[in-house]
Amino acid sequence: MKMSHHTLINCFKRAIEPNFSNSLKKSSTQSSMTTEQQNPIEICDVITRSPKMIDITSKIVNGNSQKQNIMTTIRSAKAQVFICIDDYIKQFIHNQCLIIDNNSDKIIHDNDNNESHIDDNNTNELYELLTPKGDVFTVARLAGIQAAKQTSNIIPLCHQVPLSHISVDIGYRLGKIHIQSQVKAVGQSTGVEMEALTAVSVAALTVYDMLKPLQKGPIIIEKIELLEKLGGSKGSYLKLGASK
């Protein structure tokens, strides 16, 4: 039986095609392994072209940019509290402590033991207040700073925030002890108003404790309030009439 030229070619292809395809697969596998060993970056580039990987990569990049924005963000807060003291402690302050004359801006010593009339309008900030337990304002200032650092341990469910700045200022004016705190943090997403409020609250309690040996009447802690807040999930806040 005679076979045509085309029939012979087709038979030859059928005979060698399986072996030829297998050899091609082996060579392509070996070449891909060689390429993977020599050029892993190219394979990685091909993988990251898939829509899923592109989405993941974009989320990572956006997340990093948001973290960089947070790291350059400053959170701050100010708070204050007033302490009303009795007349005996007022007299003790006027008699024993350094007071600035509001008119002449000179430091005067009022050590007169006479029961003179107390005029709070003539006194400015008090520098120090020494009692049998020690320097009231220095101890209260340290207590406020320590309390701000430990806010998350004092108040349940409050975030722990590493603070970059804490200041507690205490003074006596117009018959009241005034305490003001300022707290700052860098690179945090949450606000720091609780740290500022905790600082003035604990400082006020410390003043109360230090003045107990002199107490003959009520010592009232009043008007704990937030003066200003910068940043945080609820945005910024500034009390009306509060100075920056």
C-alpha beads as a LAMMPS data file, in Angstrom:
LAMMPS data file: protein, C-alpha beads

244 atoms
243 bonds

1 atom types
1 bond types

-500.0 500.0 xlo xhi
-500.0 500.0 ylo yhi
-500.0 500.0 zlo zhi

Masses

1 110.0

Atoms # bond

1 1 1 0.000 0.000 0.000
2 1 1 1.387 3.299 -1.036
3 1 1 1.246 6.330 1.319
4 1 1 1.254 9.885 0.213
5 1 1 3.931 12.343 1.164
6 1 1 1.631 14.237 3.584
7 1 1 0.522 11.045 5.279
8 1 1 4.110 10.075 6.002
9 1 1 4.820 13.477 7.545
10 1 1 1.756 13.259 9.797
11 1 1 2.753 9.800 11.001
12 1 1 6.234 11.032 11.773
13 1 1 4.830 13.959 13.832
14 1 1 2.606 11.651 15.855
15 1 1 5.561 9.438 16.625
16 1 1 7.926 12.140 17.844
17 1 1 5.443 14.691 19.322
18 1 1 5.106 13.192 22.867
19 1 1 8.847 12.952 23.352
20 1 1 9.347 16.376 21.861
21 1 1 6.732 18.027 24.117
22 1 1 8.182 16.334 27.201
23 1 1 11.638 17.555 26.348
24 1 1 10.275 21.051 25.838
25 1 1 8.607 20.963 29.273
26 1 1 11.831 19.819 30.924
27 1 1 13.879 22.493 29.207
28 1 1 11.369 25.214 30.090
29 1 1 11.333 24.072 33.748
30 1 1 15.109 24.082 33.917
31 1 1 15.288 27.488 32.276
32 1 1 12.695 28.902 34.694
33 1 1 14.613 27.498 37.669
34 1 1 17.798 29.027 36.335
35 1 1 16.040 32.338 35.797
36 1 1 14.567 32.193 39.304
37 1 1 17.992 31.594 40.804
38 1 1 19.692 34.241 38.728
39 1 1 16.937 36.849 38.584
40 1 1 14.551 36.664 41.602
41 1 1 13.677 40.358 41.236
42 1 1 12.060 39.824 37.835
43 1 1 9.843 37.036 39.175
44 1 1 8.859 39.236 42.112
45 1 1 7.975 42.011 39.673
46 1 1 5.716 39.653 37.741
47 1 1 3.965 38.504 40.918
48 1 1 3.309 42.056 42.152
49 1 1 1.563 42.899 38.905
50 1 1 -1.459 40.875 39.969
51 1 1 -4.453 43.007 41.114
52 1 1 -4.455 41.478 44.604
53 1 1 -0.776 42.157 45.203
54 1 1 -1.112 45.682 43.827
55 1 1 -3.968 46.315 46.281
56 1 1 -1.935 44.975 49.214
57 1 1 1.099 47.008 48.178
58 1 1 -0.945 50.206 47.903
59 1 1 -2.385 49.636 51.381
60 1 1 1.094 49.181 52.820
61 1 1 2.375 52.323 51.111
62 1 1 -0.627 54.363 52.255
63 1 1 -0.280 52.984 55.773
64 1 1 3.375 53.976 55.891
65 1 1 2.551 57.492 54.715
66 1 1 -0.112 57.784 57.407
67 1 1 2.391 56.608 60.013
68 1 1 4.854 59.231 58.822
69 1 1 2.158 61.899 59.170
70 1 1 1.369 60.700 62.689
71 1 1 5.043 60.736 63.649
72 1 1 5.233 64.442 62.809
73 1 1 1.979 65.306 64.636
74 1 1 2.044 66.974 68.054
75 1 1 -0.767 66.319 70.537
76 1 1 -1.107 68.762 73.423
77 1 1 -3.567 69.691 76.157
78 1 1 -3.901 72.206 78.990
79 1 1 -6.012 71.887 82.127
80 1 1 -6.512 73.867 85.322
81 1 1 -8.041 73.649 88.765
82 1 1 -8.656 76.097 91.620
83 1 1 -8.367 75.464 95.362
84 1 1 -10.259 77.696 97.788
85 1 1 -8.612 77.913 101.200
86 1 1 -9.847 79.132 104.567
87 1 1 -8.932 82.473 106.143
88 1 1 -6.434 80.931 108.554
89 1 1 -4.364 79.478 105.714
90 1 1 -4.648 82.787 103.853
91 1 1 -3.256 84.591 106.886
92 1 1 -0.485 82.017 107.137
93 1 1 0.394 82.619 103.501
94 1 1 0.501 86.377 103.940
95 1 1 2.590 86.126 107.095
96 1 1 5.066 83.393 106.257
97 1 1 5.654 83.365 102.518
98 1 1 7.284 85.424 99.800
99 1 1 4.720 87.559 98.024
100 1 1 5.187 89.953 95.116
101 1 1 3.788 93.442 95.522
102 1 1 1.507 93.901 92.539
103 1 1 2.230 97.630 92.316
104 1 1 6.020 97.728 92.646
105 1 1 6.875 94.171 91.493
106 1 1 9.173 93.794 94.514
107 1 1 9.442 90.723 96.703
108 1 1 8.332 91.610 100.223
109 1 1 8.456 89.712 103.518
110 1 1 5.249 90.012 105.478
111 1 1 6.232 88.568 108.846
112 1 1 4.002 90.783 110.925
113 1 1 2.210 88.714 113.544
114 1 1 -0.657 91.174 113.813
115 1 1 -4.025 90.001 112.555
116 1 1 -4.152 92.496 109.715
117 1 1 -6.789 92.608 107.014
118 1 1 -5.965 90.333 104.097
119 1 1 -6.176 92.096 100.749
120 1 1 -5.808 89.478 98.022
121 1 1 -5.872 92.139 95.311
122 1 1 -2.449 93.397 96.410
123 1 1 -0.734 90.049 96.003
124 1 1 0.520 88.383 92.860
125 1 1 1.956 84.918 92.357
126 1 1 3.269 83.071 95.392
127 1 1 6.780 81.668 95.015
128 1 1 6.711 79.007 97.721
129 1 1 4.519 77.795 100.528
130 1 1 6.346 76.128 103.399
131 1 1 4.336 74.082 105.885
132 1 1 5.294 71.537 108.563
133 1 1 5.098 68.851 105.835
134 1 1 7.411 70.709 103.448
135 1 1 7.207 72.906 100.356
136 1 1 3.608 72.531 99.201
137 1 1 3.982 73.701 95.624
138 1 1 7.153 71.742 94.863
139 1 1 5.695 68.481 96.161
140 1 1 2.394 69.067 94.343
141 1 1 4.209 69.876 91.110
142 1 1 6.165 66.605 91.265
143 1 1 2.987 64.686 92.095
144 1 1 1.224 66.152 89.061
145 1 1 4.091 65.220 86.737
146 1 1 4.205 61.656 88.071
147 1 1 0.425 61.327 87.778
148 1 1 0.444 62.418 84.130
149 1 1 2.937 59.652 83.355
150 1 1 0.788 57.063 85.155
151 1 1 -2.609 58.086 83.747
152 1 1 -3.210 54.731 82.035
153 1 1 -2.634 52.959 85.373
154 1 1 -5.011 55.286 87.245
155 1 1 -7.891 55.497 84.759
156 1 1 -9.228 52.203 83.336
157 1 1 -9.378 51.865 79.538
158 1 1 -7.175 54.914 79.055
159 1 1 -4.442 54.543 76.422
160 1 1 -0.828 54.533 77.533
161 1 1 0.821 57.501 75.819
162 1 1 4.561 58.281 75.951
163 1 1 4.709 62.000 76.750
164 1 1 7.378 64.351 75.427
165 1 1 6.586 67.294 77.735
166 1 1 4.866 67.785 81.104
167 1 1 4.668 71.034 83.051
168 1 1 2.671 71.870 86.177
169 1 1 2.503 75.503 87.325
170 1 1 1.128 76.402 90.757
171 1 1 0.486 79.868 92.144
172 1 1 -1.552 81.773 94.722
173 1 1 -3.655 84.742 93.656
174 1 1 -6.903 86.385 94.732
175 1 1 -7.358 84.052 97.675
176 1 1 -7.126 80.874 95.599
177 1 1 -4.416 78.414 94.666
178 1 1 -4.332 78.007 90.910
179 1 1 -2.866 74.904 89.248
180 1 1 -2.342 74.612 85.495
181 1 1 -0.823 71.755 83.515
182 1 1 0.410 71.368 79.961
183 1 1 1.112 68.007 78.354
184 1 1 2.522 67.189 74.908
185 1 1 3.128 64.010 72.912
186 1 1 4.645 63.421 69.479
187 1 1 3.691 60.644 67.070
188 1 1 0.463 59.583 68.795
189 1 1 -2.997 59.155 67.276
190 1 1 -4.870 59.745 70.535
191 1 1 -5.236 62.987 72.473
192 1 1 -3.555 63.747 75.804
193 1 1 -6.332 65.641 77.590
194 1 1 -6.724 62.906 80.221
195 1 1 -3.048 63.231 81.118
196 1 1 -3.437 67.000 81.581
197 1 1 -6.588 66.598 83.699
198 1 1 -4.987 63.866 85.802
199 1 1 -1.959 66.072 86.451
200 1 1 -3.985 68.977 87.899
201 1 1 -6.294 66.642 89.844
202 1 1 -3.491 64.805 91.641
203 1 1 -1.568 68.050 92.181
204 1 1 -4.671 69.552 93.823
205 1 1 -5.096 66.522 96.081
206 1 1 -1.441 66.836 97.058
207 1 1 -1.935 70.505 97.971
208 1 1 -4.905 69.468 100.104
209 1 1 -2.802 66.852 101.885
210 1 1 0.075 69.284 102.470
211 1 1 -2.244 71.965 103.911
212 1 1 -4.049 69.659 106.358
213 1 1 -1.806 70.593 109.319
214 1 1 -2.929 74.232 108.912
215 1 1 -6.573 73.528 108.191
216 1 1 -9.168 75.169 110.446
217 1 1 -11.858 75.512 107.825
218 1 1 -12.887 74.051 104.489
219 1 1 -10.400 73.509 101.674
220 1 1 -12.393 73.220 98.469
221 1 1 -11.087 71.857 95.168
222 1 1 -13.231 73.344 92.436
223 1 1 -13.576 73.798 88.695
224 1 1 -11.322 71.146 87.216
225 1 1 -11.517 71.918 83.501
226 1 1 -9.828 71.440 80.169
227 1 1 -8.520 74.698 78.713
228 1 1 -7.398 73.475 75.323
229 1 1 -6.714 70.328 73.371
230 1 1 -4.842 69.857 70.109
231 1 1 -5.380 66.691 68.060
232 1 1 -7.028 63.393 68.877
233 1 1 -9.982 61.469 67.461
234 1 1 -12.473 64.182 68.476
235 1 1 -10.431 67.024 67.025
236 1 1 -9.132 70.163 68.720
237 1 1 -10.792 72.167 71.490
238 1 1 -10.214 75.618 72.955
239 1 1 -12.163 76.963 75.897
240 1 1 -13.819 80.277 75.141
241 1 1 -11.702 83.047 76.624
242 1 1 -8.705 80.801 77.316
243 1 1 -5.339 82.230 76.293
244 1 1 -3.004 80.095 74.204

Bonds

1 1 1 2
2 1 2 3
3 1 3 4
4 1 4 5
5 1 5 6
6 1 6 7
7 1 7 8
8 1 8 9
9 1 9 10
10 1 10 11
11 1 11 12
12 1 12 13
13 1 13 14
14 1 14 15
15 1 15 16
16 1 16 17
17 1 17 18
18 1 18 19
19 1 19 20
20 1 20 21
21 1 21 22
22 1 22 23
23 1 23 24
24 1 24 25
25 1 25 26
26 1 26 27
27 1 27 28
28 1 28 29
29 1 29 30
30 1 30 31
31 1 31 32
32 1 32 33
33 1 33 34
34 1 34 35
35 1 35 36
36 1 36 37
37 1 37 38
38 1 38 39
39 1 39 40
40 1 40 41
41 1 41 42
42 1 42 43
43 1 43 44
44 1 44 45
45 1 45 46
46 1 46 47
47 1 47 48
48 1 48 49
49 1 49 50
50 1 50 51
51 1 51 52
52 1 52 53
53 1 53 54
54 1 54 55
55 1 55 56
56 1 56 57
57 1 57 58
58 1 58 59
59 1 59 60
60 1 60 61
61 1 61 62
62 1 62 63
63 1 63 64
64 1 64 65
65 1 65 66
66 1 66 67
67 1 67 68
68 1 68 69
69 1 69 70
70 1 70 71
71 1 71 72
72 1 72 73
73 1 73 74
74 1 74 75
75 1 75 76
76 1 76 77
77 1 77 78
78 1 78 79
79 1 79 80
80 1 80 81
81 1 81 82
82 1 82 83
83 1 83 84
84 1 84 85
85 1 85 86
86 1 86 87
87 1 87 88
88 1 88 89
89 1 89 90
90 1 90 91
91 1 91 92
92 1 92 93
93 1 93 94
94 1 94 95
95 1 95 96
96 1 96 97
97 1 97 98
98 1 98 99
99 1 99 100
100 1 100 101
101 1 101 102
102 1 102 103
103 1 103 104
104 1 104 105
105 1 105 106
106 1 106 107
107 1 107 108
108 1 108 109
109 1 109 110
110 1 110 111
111 1 111 112
112 1 112 113
113 1 113 114
114 1 114 115
115 1 115 116
116 1 116 117
117 1 117 118
118 1 118 119
119 1 119 120
120 1 120 121
121 1 121 122
122 1 122 123
123 1 123 124
124 1 124 125
125 1 125 126
126 1 126 127
127 1 127 128
128 1 128 129
129 1 129 130
130 1 130 131
131 1 131 132
132 1 132 133
133 1 133 134
134 1 134 135
135 1 135 136
136 1 136 137
137 1 137 138
138 1 138 139
139 1 139 140
140 1 140 141
141 1 141 142
142 1 142 143
143 1 143 144
144 1 144 145
145 1 145 146
146 1 146 147
147 1 147 148
148 1 148 149
149 1 149 150
150 1 150 151
151 1 151 152
152 1 152 153
153 1 153 154
154 1 154 155
155 1 155 156
156 1 156 157
157 1 157 158
158 1 158 159
159 1 159 160
160 1 160 161
161 1 161 162
162 1 162 163
163 1 163 164
164 1 164 165
165 1 165 166
166 1 166 167
167 1 167 168
168 1 168 169
169 1 169 170
170 1 170 171
171 1 171 172
172 1 172 173
173 1 173 174
174 1 174 175
175 1 175 176
176 1 176 177
177 1 177 178
178 1 178 179
179 1 179 180
180 1 180 181
181 1 181 182
182 1 182 183
183 1 183 184
184 1 184 185
185 1 185 186
186 1 186 187
187 1 187 188
188 1 188 189
189 1 189 190
190 1 190 191
191 1 191 192
192 1 192 193
193 1 193 194
194 1 194 195
195 1 195 196
196 1 196 197
197 1 197 198
198 1 198 199
199 1 199 200
200 1 200 201
201 1 201 202
202 1 202 203
203 1 203 204
204 1 204 205
205 1 205 206
206 1 206 207
207 1 207 208
208 1 208 209
209 1 209 210
210 1 210 211
211 1 211 212
212 1 212 213
213 1 213 214
214 1 214 215
215 1 215 216
216 1 216 217
217 1 217 218
218 1 218 219
219 1 219 220
220 1 220 221
221 1 221 222
222 1 222 223
223 1 223 224
224 1 224 225
225 1 225 226
226 1 226 227
227 1 227 228
228 1 228 229
229 1 229 230
230 1 230 231
231 1 231 232
232 1 232 233
233 1 233 234
234 1 234 235
235 1 235 236
236 1 236 237
237 1 237 238
238 1 238 239
239 1 239 240
240 1 240 241
241 1 241 242
242 1 242 243
243 1 243 244
